[in-house]
Amino acid sequence: MNLTATTYSRARAVRLATARIIRERLVAAKTVALVRALRSLNGFWMTGLLNKGEFVTVTQAMTALGADADLIRRYASQAGKAIKRAYRAAYEGREPVQVWKVVNGRPRQVLAYTNDEPVIRDGLAAYARTAHLVAA
């Protein structure tokens, strides 16, 4: 294996470092603006309930039950669909609350349930890949 070292002139190194700092600051500014926009979309009271943990998303519920990141990444979508079916069956076809969250750096609408909602456990138990989370 042949390793080569790239050397830059002092001026080029400064330009590259400056460009990196500018990119980092732009990303940070976009993140702050995104969080503010999501707060306004969700509304003041819903944002407060989400921050307090009174409303939870599927990934938050799975994390609280001990699911690891790989399990959540692979099966949260299907588990969410099972929880939604359980919710609609329990509440005569009504839809769960939709909120805006940042998922993988992008704003997405996700479903939220009250923290002690029994349909979360029912939906997770109905889906074979997540049934072990609520079996104990």
C-alpha positions as CSV (number, residue, x, y, z in Angstrom):
1,M,0.0,0.0,0.0
2,N,1.4,3.3,-1.1
3,L,0.5,6.3,1.1
4,T,0.9,9.7,-0.2
5,A,0.7,12.9,1.7
6,T,-0.9,16.0,0.2
7,T,0.6,19.2,1.2
8,Y,-1.1,22.5,0.6
9,S,0.2,26.0,0.4
10,R,-0.5,28.0,3.5
11,A,-3.1,30.1,1.6
12,R,-4.9,27.1,0.2
13,A,-5.0,25.4,3.7
14,V,-6.5,28.6,5.1
15,R,-9.1,28.7,2.3
16,L,-10.1,25.1,2.9
17,A,-10.4,25.6,6.7
18,T,-12.4,28.7,6.2
19,A,-14.8,26.9,3.7
20,R,-15.2,24.1,6.3
21,I,-16.1,26.5,9.0
22,I,-18.6,28.4,6.8
23,R,-20.3,25.0,5.9
24,E,-20.5,24.1,9.5
25,R,-22.1,27.4,10.4
26,L,-24.6,27.2,7.6
27,V,-25.7,23.7,8.7
28,A,-26.1,25.0,12.3
29,A,-28.1,28.0,11.1
30,K,-30.3,25.8,8.9
31,T,-30.9,23.4,11.9
32,V,-31.9,26.3,14.2
33,A,-34.3,27.6,11.5
34,L,-35.7,24.1,11.0
35,V,-36.4,23.6,14.7
36,R,-38.2,27.0,14.9
37,A,-40.3,26.1,11.8
38,L,-41.3,22.8,13.3
39,R,-42.3,24.4,16.5
40,S,-44.6,26.7,14.7
41,L,-46.0,23.9,12.6
42,N,-46.7,21.7,15.6
43,G,-48.1,24.6,17.6
44,F,-47.0,25.8,21.0
45,W,-48.9,23.3,23.2
46,M,-48.1,20.2,21.1
47,T,-44.4,21.1,21.1
48,G,-44.5,21.4,24.9
49,L,-46.2,18.0,25.2
50,L,-43.6,16.4,22.9
51,N,-40.8,18.0,24.9
52,K,-42.2,16.8,28.2
53,G,-42.7,13.3,26.9
54,E,-46.5,13.3,27.3
55,F,-46.8,12.5,23.6
56,V,-44.4,10.0,22.0
57,T,-43.6,8.8,18.5
58,V,-43.1,5.2,17.6
59,T,-39.3,5.4,17.8
60,Q,-39.5,7.0,21.2
61,A,-41.8,4.3,22.4
62,M,-39.6,1.5,21.0
63,T,-36.5,3.1,22.6
64,A,-38.3,3.3,26.0
65,L,-39.1,-0.4,25.7
66,G,-35.4,-1.3,25.1
67,A,-35.1,-1.5,21.3
68,D,-31.7,-0.9,19.9
69,A,-31.0,1.5,17.0
70,D,-30.7,-1.3,14.4
71,L,-34.1,-2.7,15.3
72,I,-35.7,0.8,15.2
73,R,-34.1,1.6,11.8
74,R,-35.3,-1.7,10.3
75,Y,-38.8,-2.1,11.8
76,A,-40.1,1.2,13.1
77,S,-42.1,1.9,10.0
78,Q,-43.9,-1.4,10.0
79,A,-44.4,-1.2,13.7
80,G,-45.9,2.2,13.3
81,K,-48.3,0.9,10.8
82,A,-49.4,-1.9,13.2
83,I,-49.8,0.7,16.0
84,K,-51.9,2.9,13.7
85,R,-54.1,-0.1,12.9
86,A,-54.6,-0.8,16.6
87,Y,-55.4,2.8,17.3
88,R,-58.0,3.0,14.5
89,A,-59.6,-0.2,15.7
90,A,-59.7,1.0,19.3
91,Y,-61.0,4.5,18.5
92,E,-63.6,3.8,15.8
93,G,-61.5,4.7,12.8
94,R,-60.1,8.0,14.1
95,E,-56.6,8.9,13.0
96,P,-53.8,9.5,15.5
97,V,-52.2,12.9,15.9
98,Q,-49.6,13.9,13.3
99,V,-46.7,16.0,14.3
100,W,-43.6,17.3,12.6
101,K,-40.2,15.8,13.6
102,V,-36.7,15.9,12.2
103,V,-35.9,12.4,11.0
104,N,-32.4,11.9,9.5
105,G,-32.0,15.6,9.1
106,R,-35.2,16.2,7.3
107,P,-38.6,17.3,8.5
108,R,-41.3,14.6,8.4
109,Q,-44.8,14.1,9.6
110,V,-45.0,11.3,12.1
111,L,-47.7,10.0,14.3
112,A,-47.7,10.7,18.0
113,Y,-49.6,9.0,20.8
114,T,-50.0,9.7,24.5
115,N,-47.3,8.2,26.6
116,D,-49.5,5.7,28.4
117,E,-51.6,4.8,25.3
118,P,-52.4,1.0,25.4
119,V,-52.5,0.7,21.6
120,I,-48.7,1.2,21.5
121,R,-48.2,-2.1,23.3
122,D,-51.1,-3.7,21.3
123,G,-49.6,-2.7,18.0
124,L,-46.1,-3.7,18.9
125,A,-47.4,-7.1,20.1
126,A,-49.3,-7.6,16.8
127,Y,-46.1,-7.1,14.7
128,A,-44.0,-10.2,14.9
129,R,-40.6,-8.4,14.7
130,T,-41.4,-6.2,17.7
131,A,-43.6,-8.5,19.8
132,H,-40.6,-9.4,22.0
133,L,-40.4,-5.8,23.3
134,V,-43.8,-6.1,25.0
135,A,-43.7,-9.8,25.9
136,A,-41.8,-9.2,29.2
